[in-house]
Amino acid sequence: MVAIKTIWIVLLLLAIGPATGCAPYRFGDAALFPPGIQTVHVPVVRDATVRHNLGVQLTEAVIREIELRTPYKVTADPSADTTLKCEIINEAKTVLSETNEDYPRALDAGVQVRASWTDRQGQLLFSNSIVPTDDLAILFTQNERFVPEAGQSVDTAMQQAIEDLAARIVSQMETRW
C-alpha cells in the first residue's frame, strides 16, 4: 500500500515537474521582446535636416515595423508603457563616381538618426552593448546607393534608407541574450 502511494507521488511529481520547470519560458515572437510591455508611443520624428518629409516617412515606417514584428501596440497616448523617440540629425548625398563629363554616375544617399526607447520612469530600454555611453540614444546610420542613369532617384534611395533604418531600430527593441 505504501509502495503504491509512493509510486503515485512520484508519477505526480514527474507530471507536474516539467510543466512548472518551463514556466518562465516564453514562446513565439513575444519571447524576443522584453516582457511587461504592451504599448509603445511613437511621437513624430524630429527632422533637423532641410529635406522635406523625412521625419514623417520614418515615423510611418517605424510604426509599421513595430506593428508587424513585435507584440506591442503603437498608441498615440503619451502615457503608454514605453516611448520611442527618434530624431533625424543628418542626411547626405555623396557622389561615388562620375562620367567623363563630370556628371554623377553612382551616388550614396545617407540618413543618420538618434533613437531612444524609454519606459514611463525614463529608464533606457535600448542597450548599446558595443559602445557604452551616458547618452540615452543610439545612433543609426544607413546609406543606399543609387544610379540616376538607371532611373533611380535620391527620393527612392532615401525611402529605402528610411525603411532599412526602421527595421534596424525595431530590431534594437529585442531583448539581449
Buried (B, 14 or more C-beta within 10 A) or exposed (E): EEEEEEEEEEEEEEEEEEEEEEEEEEEEEEEBBBEEBEBBBBEEBBBEBEBEEBBEBBBBBBBBBBEEBBBBEBBEEEEBBBBBBBBBBEBEBEEEEEEEEEEBBBBBBBBBBBBBBBBEEEEBBBEEEEEEEEEBBBBBBBBBEBBBEEEBEBEEBBBBBBBBBBBBBBEBBBEEE
